[in-house]
Amino acid sequence: MIALHHEDGTPPYDVRWSDTGRTTVFFPGPDAHVRHLHAASGRPRRTG
């Protein structure tokens, strides 16, 4: 995610897609999960 539209963190979000590099407005559904990527490598961050 690169930007929020609302101060309380609710959707929509501006996201940059790792596969295309495009930035779009995203309205996630209730079952969506956001995976943040490392900026340099484009790989998922390790969690845990």
Residue pairs with C-beta under 8 A, 6 or more apart in sequence:
1 13
1 14
1 15
1 26
1 34
1 36
2 14
2 15
2 16
2 23
3 13
3 14
4 13
4 14
5 11
5 12
5 13
5 14
5 25
11 26
11 27
11 28
12 25
12 26
12 27
13 25
13 26
13 28
14 23
14 24
14 25
14 26
15 23
15 24
15 26
15 34
16 22
16 23
17 23
17 24
18 37
18 42
28 34
35 44
35 45
36 44
36 45
37 43
37 44
37 45
38 44
38 45
